[in-house]
């Protein structure tokens, strides 16, 4: 009697992403539309020492980044944060809450950015706002569902354009850097345009510009050699964004007085006008590209989190289905697109947008504590990237400190 042929294995995500596409994806996630506004806010607090605020912000973000690097090397899975929390605390409910918090932060951020992009696009074509939003998000959803290679390729292209816009700011304003006070004068507050408190306040605000590197962990199941590549990609993402921010902000406060930057809704466009004498309309187009990049990345990320949570039993099985042709989680992608569109069409989301930052800080705190728990409990002998125990402890403390500061600022 002939044996029954084995059933075909269900399709899985395709491991097709190498190191540098992943790094550019990470830079695209992190260097979003926020930097175009945060330059002015930070300059208003820290004056000409705003670059120092960004440098200090990178230092307090680094421990969390390296905690994510170890966890992604230990457990290279989609829905990374939810998986880490489940492994550490053995609590499906907490894991589900964290996973949904990640999705929530992504879709609210995308909906907010969609509203901003629609407002700009309405100036270009005579189409109702609701239709603009549907076309905008729907098109990016189709790309995300088409395939991860196509999504990452477009993200890489948009990131290069986005970085190019920032490098134009740097190139046209380098001559003015000589007018900045040397950082050495930081020890003499009487010679400074702002106090030490202003620099620290600016640091807490600048910290928000570094949120985004954590989205990389949700691509782990589509990365080649994830145990080796993920930590390197996270570290390079943080290093590149830190250098880019520092130089861009240094040029910005050298070209335009900090008080004027702080009063502008588009500070980098103002820097472009001052340093080149040209109209800032072209540079505004780069900002729109940043919004496109943000939404595409968040659609891909949210779909991977919903897909990854199925394996832990905290999401319905239908969200874990992979299309055999596109090798993407189409149902999870569709759910992410529908939620983003619903929020974008139903709410202005002005104040609600701030909740994405609060969600990210709560996630950072819990994930750092998860790594502390795992390192204290487990004697893992399998090879992976590792950090000293003080790194996640410091990461949790700093994430909680920024969360408290942000909450105090909200109610001040």
ZALUM-966485 format. One line per 10 residues: their letters; for each residue x, y, z of C-alpha. Coordinates in Angstrom, 2 decimals. Layout:
<sites>
A> X:Y:Z  ...;
</sites>
This chain:
<sites>
XXXXXXXXXX> 0.00:0.00:0.00  1.48:3.35:-1.06  2.09:5.88:1.65  0.23:9.16:1.48  2.41:11.96:0.11  3.39:14.47:2.79  1.31:17.61:3.00  3.07:20.69:1.65  4.44:23.01:4.30  2.61:26.33:4.65;
XXXXXXXXXX> 4.41:29.29:3.05  6.64:31.37:5.29  8.15:34.84:5.12  11.01:35.08:2.62  14.51:35.74:4.02  15.65:38.24:1.42  16.97:41.32:3.27  20.70:41.90:3.65  22.58:44.18:6.02  22.64:47.49:4.11;
XXXXXXXXXX> 19.03:47.44:2.89  18.09:46.74:6.52  20.25:49.64:7.76  18.69:52.04:5.25  15.26:50.73:6.25  16.16:51.48:9.88  17.41:54.96:9.04  14.20:55.56:7.08  12.15:54.51:10.10  14.08:56.74:12.50;
XXXXXXXXXX> 14.72:59.83:10.37  11.04:60.51:9.80  9.06:63.69:9.55  9.78:64.43:13.24  13.27:65.83:12.68  11.79:68.53:10.43  9.95:69.93:13.48  12.10:68.89:16.45  15.03:71.00:15.28  13.06:74.15:16.04;
XXXXXXXXXX> 11.64:72.93:19.34  15.06:71.85:20.61  16.72:75.06:19.43  14.15:77.04:21.39  15.24:75.24:24.56  18.98:74.74:24.06  19.87:77.63:21.75  23.08:77.19:19.80  23.89:74.13:21.90  20.96:72.17:20.41;
XXXXXXXXXX> 23.46:69.77:18.71  24.66:68.81:22.20  21.08:68.03:23.20  20.82:65.61:20.26  24.15:64.01:21.14  23.07:63.46:24.76  19.73:62.09:23.53  21.60:59.51:21.45  23.56:58.46:24.52  20.42:57.83:26.57;
XXXXXXXXXX> 18.75:56.02:23.64  21.77:53.77:23.10  21.19:51.32:26.00  17.66:50.55:24.77  18.99:50.12:21.23  21.59:47.61:22.42  18.98:45.78:24.51  16.89:45.37:21.36  20.05:44.23:19.56  20.63:41.38:22.02;
XXXXXXXXXX> 16.99:40.32:22.10  16.75:40.30:18.29  19.87:38.13:18.18  18.50:35.76:20.85  15.00:35.55:19.31  14.96:36.72:15.68  11.17:36.68:15.31  8.43:38.95:13.99  6.42:40.65:16.74  9.76:40.91:18.54;
XXXXXXXXXX> 8.64:42.98:21.52  5.66:40.72:22.24  7.84:37.60:21.93  10.51:39.01:24.26  7.94:39.89:26.93  6.30:36.47:26.66  9.67:34.74:27.02  10.65:36.87:30.02  7.44:37.01:32.02  5.51:33.98:30.69;
XXXXXXXXXX> 2.39:36.15:30.51  0.36:35.86:27.28  -1.81:38.78:28.38  1.14:41.14:28.93  2.65:39.94:25.66  -0.61:40.70:23.87  -0.81:44.17:25.43  2.75:45.01:24.39  2.22:43.69:20.86  -0.99:45.68:20.43;
XXXXXXXXXX> 0.75:48.73:21.87  3.40:48.42:19.14  0.69:48.16:16.48  -1.23:51.06:18.04  1.82:53.33:17.98  2.47:52.47:14.34  -1.05:52.96:13.01  -1.72:56.18:14.94  1.58:57.61:13.73  0.71:56.61:10.16;
XXXXXXXXXX> -2.78:58.10:10.38  -1.39:61.38:11.70  1.23:61.55:8.96  -1.44:60.68:6.37  -3.51:63.68:7.42  -0.47:65.93:7.05  0.44:64.55:3.63  -3.18:64.87:2.43  -3.21:68.54:3.41  -0.12:69.16:1.28;
XXXXXXXXXX> -1.33:67.07:-1.67  -4.65:68.94:-1.74  -2.63:72.00:-2.76  -1.34:70.14:-5.82  -4.48:68.43:-7.13  -8.17:69.22:-6.85  -9.30:66.02:-5.11  -11.40:65.75:-1.92  -9.34:65.09:1.21  -11.03:61.79:1.99;
XXXXXXXXXX> -10.25:60.46:-1.48  -6.65:61.65:-1.24  -6.23:59.69:2.00  -7.73:56.53:0.51  -5.46:56.73:-2.56  -2.41:57.53:-0.42  -2.78:54.75:2.16  -4.29:52.26:-0.30  -1.35:52.60:-2.70  1.19:52.07:0.08;
XXXXXXXXXX> -0.83:49.10:1.33  -0.67:47.53:-2.13  3.12:47.96:-2.18  3.42:46.44:1.31  1.32:43.47:0.24  3.18:43.07:-3.05  6.34:41.84:-1.38  8.93:42.69:1.25  11.67:43.13:-1.38  9.59:45.74:-3.18;
XXXXXXXXXX> 8.62:47.47:0.09  12.18:47.63:1.37  13.48:48.74:-2.05  11.05:51.67:-2.11  11.87:52.50:1.50  15.59:52.52:0.67  14.99:54.84:-2.30  12.86:57.23:-0.24  15.42:57.14:2.59  18.20:58.13:0.20;
XXXXXXXXXX> 16.10:61.07:-1.04  15.21:61.99:2.54  18.85:61.89:3.63  19.81:63.80:0.51  17.50:66.64:1.56  19.19:66.80:4.95  22.64:66.70:3.36  21.65:69.65:1.16  20.97:71.57:4.37  24.42:70.58:5.63;
XXXXXXXXXX> 26.21:71.39:2.38  24.66:74.82:1.94  25.15:75.85:5.55  28.65:74.56:6.37  30.17:78.02:5.90  28.13:79.35:8.82  29.35:76.75:11.32  32.26:78.97:12.31  29.85:81.27:14.10  28.86:78.66:16.67;
XXXXXXXXXX> 30.35:78.80:20.17  32.75:75.90:20.87  31.31:73.10:22.98  34.17:73.65:25.44  32.42:76.81:26.66  29.71:74.56:28.07  31.56:74.68:31.39  31.02:78.45:31.62  27.26:79.05:31.81  27.68:82.83:31.85;
XXXXXXXXXX> 29.04:82.67:28.30  26.22:80.45:27.08  23.04:81.53:25.31  21.10:79.01:27.39  21.47:77.29:30.73  22.34:73.70:31.49  18.63:73.09:32.19  17.82:74.23:28.66  20.26:71.72:27.18  18.82:68.90:29.29;
XXXXXXXXXX> 15.24:69.89:28.40  16.28:69.91:24.75  17.81:66.47:25.23  14.49:65.01:26.36  12.73:66.49:23.34  15.48:65.35:20.96  15.15:61.82:22.33  11.89:61.47:20.41  13.79:61.81:17.12  15.62:58.54:17.87;
XXXXXXXXXX> 12.48:56.45:18.32  12.18:54.09:15.36  15.21:51.78:15.54  13.07:49.30:17.51  10.91:48.64:14.41  13.86:46.75:12.88  13.31:43.76:15.18  9.96:43.02:13.52  11.73:42.35:10.21  13.92:39.61:11.73;
XXXXXXXXXX> 12.16:36.69:10.00  12.86:38.26:6.60  16.56:38.98:7.22  19.39:36.73:6.11  21.60:35.60:9.04  19.49:37.53:11.58  21.52:36.54:14.66  24.54:38.30:13.16  22.91:41.00:11.03  20.25:42.38:13.40;
XXXXXXXXXX> 22.62:43.77:16.10  24.91:45.32:13.47  21.95:46.94:11.68  20.57:48.43:14.90  23.98:49.81:15.91  24.63:51.30:12.46  21.14:52.82:12.36  21.76:54.59:15.68  25.26:55.73:14.63  24.17:57.11:11.25;
XXXXXXXXXX> 21.13:58.93:12.62  23.17:60.43:15.47  25.82:61.81:13.10  23.19:63.10:10.68  21.15:64.79:13.39  24.19:66.38:15.04  25.48:67.95:11.83  22.05:69.04:10.55  21.12:70.70:13.84  24.54:72.36:14.10;
XXXXXXXXXX> 24.07:73.88:10.65  20.47:74.89:11.44  21.35:76.91:14.56  24.33:78.45:12.77  22.27:79.63:9.78  19.09:80.80:11.55  18.89:82.26:15.09  17.43:79.66:17.48  14.53:81.92:18.50  13.41:82.20:14.87;
XXXXXXXXXX> 13.79:78.45:14.36  11.64:77.82:17.42  8.84:80.02:16.06  8.72:78.23:12.68  6.47:75.29:11.79  8.98:74.25:9.10  12.42:75.09:10.56  14.53:73.18:8.05  12.70:74.76:5.13  13.57:78.11:6.74;
XXXXXXXXXX> 17.23:77.07:6.97  17.15:76.10:3.29  15.77:79.52:2.32  18.34:81.40:4.42  21.36:79.43:3.21  20.47:79.26:-0.51  18.20:82.23:-1.09  15.86:79.86:-2.95  12.18:79.16:-2.39  11.63:76.26:0.02;
XXXXXXXXXX> 8.89:74.58:-2.05  11.30:71.93:-3.38  12.55:71.16:0.10  8.95:70.83:1.30  8.63:68.03:-1.24  11.37:66.13:0.62  9.28:66.42:3.79  6.34:64.84:1.96  8.60:61.99:0.85  9.45:61.50:4.53;
XXXXXXXXXX> 5.74:61.10:5.27  5.36:58.50:2.51  8.31:56.59:3.93  6.87:56.72:7.46  3.49:55.29:6.44  4.96:52.51:4.27  7.35:51.42:7.00  4.62:51.42:9.65  2.22:49.38:7.47  4.93:46.74:6.96;
XXXXXXXXXX> 5.85:46.79:10.66  2.27:46.56:11.97  1.49:43.65:9.64  4.59:41.76:10.85  3.66:42.30:14.49  0.11:41.00:13.96  1.51:38.04:12.01  4.16:37.27:14.62  1.69:37.36:17.52  -0.23:34.43:16.01;
XXXXXXXXXX> 2.60:32.04:16.91  2.22:32.93:20.59  -1.53:32.39:20.50  -2.39:36.04:21.18  -3.88:36.83:17.73  -6.37:34.96:15.48  -4.78:32.38:13.16  -6.06:34.14:10.04  -3.55:36.94:10.61  -0.72:34.42:10.41;
XXXXXXXXXX> -1.45:33.27:6.87  1.25:33.96:4.30  0.29:34.35:0.65  2.19:31.72:-1.37  2.89:34.15:-4.23  3.83:37.38:-2.45  5.15:35.65:0.69  3.63:38.46:2.77  0.90:38.37:5.46  -1.84:39.85:3.26;
XXXXXXXXXX> -4.66:39.70:5.81  -2.51:41.34:8.50  -1.47:44.01:5.97  -5.10:44.64:5.04  -6.07:45.02:8.71  -3.26:47.56:9.24  -4.34:49.57:6.18  -8.02:49.58:7.22  -7.19:50.77:10.75  -4.90:53.56:9.46;
XXXXXXXXXX> -7.52:54.74:6.98  -10.29:54.64:9.58  -8.27:56.76:12.00  -7.12:59.17:9.28  -10.68:59.69:8.01  -12.40:59.86:11.40  -10.03:61.91:13.56  -7.74:64.92:13.16  -5.42:63.14:15.61  -3.55:66.30:16.61;
XXXXXXXXXX> -3.29:65.55:20.32  -3.60:61.80:19.88  -0.35:61.76:17.89  1.56:62.41:21.13  0.39:59.06:22.45  2.65:57.24:19.98  5.67:58.54:21.85  4.22:57.54:25.21  3.48:54.07:23.83  7.05:53.71:22.56;
XXXXXXXXXX> 8.53:54.72:25.92  6.31:52.24:27.79  7.42:49.52:25.34  11.10:50.46:25.81  10.76:50.25:29.58  9.06:46.84:29.52  11.41:45.37:26.90  14.50:46.47:28.85  13.05:44.87:31.99  12.33:41.73:29.97;
XXXXXXXXXX> 16.00:41.45:29.03  17.01:41.98:32.68  14.67:39.13:33.68  15.98:36.83:30.95  19.64:37.51:31.75  19.14:36.92:35.48  17.14:33.74:34.92  18.72:32.01:31.93  22.20:30.67:31.32  21.97:30.75:27.54;
XXXXXXXXXX> 24.88:28.94:25.89  23.78:29.44:22.28  25.92:31.99:20.40  24.33:35.44:20.06  25.15:39.09:20.58  25.10:40.00:24.27  25.40:43.11:26.45  26.27:43.55:30.14  23.40:43.46:32.63  23.73:47.19:33.41;
XXXXXXXXXX> 22.76:48.09:29.83  19.06:47.03:30.02  18.85:48.33:33.61  20.08:51.75:32.47  17.83:51.54:29.41  14.76:50.93:31.58  15.65:53.76:33.97  16.25:56.27:31.16  13.10:55.26:29.25  11.07:55.70:32.42;
XXXXXXXXXX> 12.76:59.07:33.09  11.90:60.36:29.62  8.34:59.07:30.06  7.98:60.97:33.33  9.44:64.12:31.74  7.09:63.87:28.76  4.11:63.40:31.07  5.13:66.41:33.16  5.50:68.53:30.02  2.04:67.47:28.84;
XX> 0.37:68.65:32.03  2.61:71.68:32.64;
</sites>
